[in-house]
Amino acid sequence: MNPEESPGELGFICPECSAKTTTSHVVQCSSCKTILNFVRAAPSEEKVVFNVPKCSHCIGTIEDEWEIEPLYQPESYI
């Protein structure tokens, strides 16, 4: 990572993870902003960021990281 680089919308992420944001949904902790996981998306789906209230990095648990609120859209149900 270049120290002169500015963080993007998702903070500092490696090139491999950055590439995944174009093909997957992102699961991110609302509290500490850690990227926890990527959920594969169909090519035609709009990629979104799912937030969980807390994660194992900030006093949460692994189970908390899997408690994603469902997203309802006319074309999809995730």
PyMOL commands that set and color helices and strands:
alter all, ss='L'
color gray80, all
select helices_A, chain A and resi 15-20+62-65
alter helices_A, ss='H'
color red, helices_A
select strands_A, chain A and resi 24-29+35-40+49-52+72-73+76-77
alter strands_A, ss='S'
color yellow, strands_A
deselect
rebuild
show_as cartoon
